[in-house]
Amino acid sequence: MDNSRPKYDFTSEFNSYYQVLLKQITFILGDQNKAEDIVQETLIKYYYAQKHTISNPKAWLIKVAVNSSYNYLRSEKNRKQREEKNIVIPSSTNIEDVVIKNEEEQIVKDAMSLLPERDKLLILLKYSGYSYTEIAQILDIEEASVGTMLARAKKKFKEILLNMKGSE
């Protein structure tokens, strides 16, 4: 048996990508436990993938993890709505502050949900600290287009927010 070829070390790859993915997916989901599950599932998919066809592992992993997150959010939307109705607010909490905060968060979530997927991802990735180069790789677009597309996405988001506030 020829031992001259280096042995594949998945553990070091796992460790190098885990925290990056976990931070991003936790931001999207707002639930670290579920984010950990999705990140682990993504890394398992990567382990079994045809790695020779993946030119940029980080971009591939982020794309798969983000898509899995959105799939999870879509499938859990009704369950989360039912659970939120049953939340008990402690009496020591200023109910007005909680209501205002929840309403503001819901408005932002609703506005984001009305954006096309690509626009949502552009905004989330940019405000998660990714560079234009990384965003271009993740979304499989030209780097020169990222700024323009991001500006358009922000404009759409702002218009949606203004329309939502105007209809109140």
N, C-alpha and C positions, 0 to 999 in steps of 0.2 A: 504494500500500500504506500502511495506517495504522500508524505506528510509535508512537502515543501509548500503547498498552498496554504495560506493563512486560514484559520478556522473562523467562520462567521460568528461575530460576537453581538447577538441581539440585545443582551443585557445593557451594554454600553449605549447602543442606539436608543433603547427604551428609556434609559435614564436621561439621555440628552434631550429628548423630545417631550417627556412626560410633563414637566412643569410648565413649559411653554403652552402646550395644548390645554392643560388643566386650567391655567389662568384664562385663556380665551373662552373656553367652553363654560366655565363658571360664570364669566361675565354674561354670556348669552343666556344661560339657563337660570342664573340666580340660585342655583342649588349645587353645592359642591359635591354632595354624595352622588347625584345623578351624573354630574360632570365627570367624576372619577370613573363611573361605569362606562360612559361613552368614550372616554379617552382610552381606557383599557380595551374596549371592543375595537376601537380604531387601530390601536397598535397591534392587536391580534390580526386584523385584516391585513395590515402592512406586513406582518411576519409571513403570512401565507401568500401574499401578492407576488406577482412576477416582478421582482425588484429591478431586473435588467430593463424593464420598460418604463420605470419611474425615473425621470431625469432629475427631479427636484423633490427629494423625500419630504422636506419640511412643508413645501407648498401642497403636496399630495395629502399629507397627514392633516393639515389644517382644513383643506377642502372637504375631506371625508368626514372629519369630526364636526365641522360646521353644518354640513348637510345632515348628518345624523342628529345633531341638536335640533335643527328645524323640523325634522321628521318627528322627533320626540315631542316637541312643543305642539305640533299640529295634532298629534294623537292624544295628547293630554289636556287639550284646551278645555273640554267640557268637565273633566274631573276636577281641574283646578278651580273652575268657576263654582262648582258645588262646594268645594272645601272652603273657599273664601267666604261663602255665605255663612258658614258655621264658626267663623273666627270670633272668639270672645275677647273683648278689649278690657283690660284691667281698669277698675274704677278710678285709680289714681292717675291714669293717663288723661291728658286733656283731649277729649273726644273731638273737639273742633280741629285741633292740629292734626290728629290722626286722619280725619276725614279729608282735610285739605291735601295732606301729603298723598293719601291714597288716590284722590281724584287727579292730582297732578301726574303721578306715576302712570295712572291708567290712560290719561290723555296722551302721554308720550308713547306708551305701548300701542295704543290704538293708532296713533299717527304712523308709527313704524310699521305696523301690520298692513297699512294701506300702500306702503311703498313696494315697488317691484323687488324681488329677491336680490338682484344685483345691487340695487341702491342701498338696501338694508345692509348687505355685506360690506359695501364700500364704507358706509358710515361707521359700522361697528369696528371694522378693521382699523380704520384711520384713528378712531378715538381709543383704540386699544394699544396704540403706539406703533403700529406697523408702518414701515417706510413705503413709499410709492413703488419701489422695486418689488418688495415682498407682496404688496397688494396685487400688483400686475401678475406675478407668478401664481398667486393663489387663485385669482379670478380668470387666469389665462387670457389676459388682455395686454395690449401694448403699454409699456410704462409711460410713454408720452401722453396717453389718453387718460391716465388715472386722475390727474388734476381737474381736467374738464368734466369727466364723469362724476367726480366727487362734488364739484361745484353744482352740477345739475341736480345731484341727489339731495344736497343740502337745500337747494332752492325748492325742490318738490316737497321736502319735509317741512320747511318753513310755511309753504303755502297750505299744506294740509293742516298744520297746527293753527294757522290763522283762520282757516275755514271752520275748524272745529270750535275755536273760541268764539267766532262770529255767530255760530248757530246755537250758542247757549242761551 
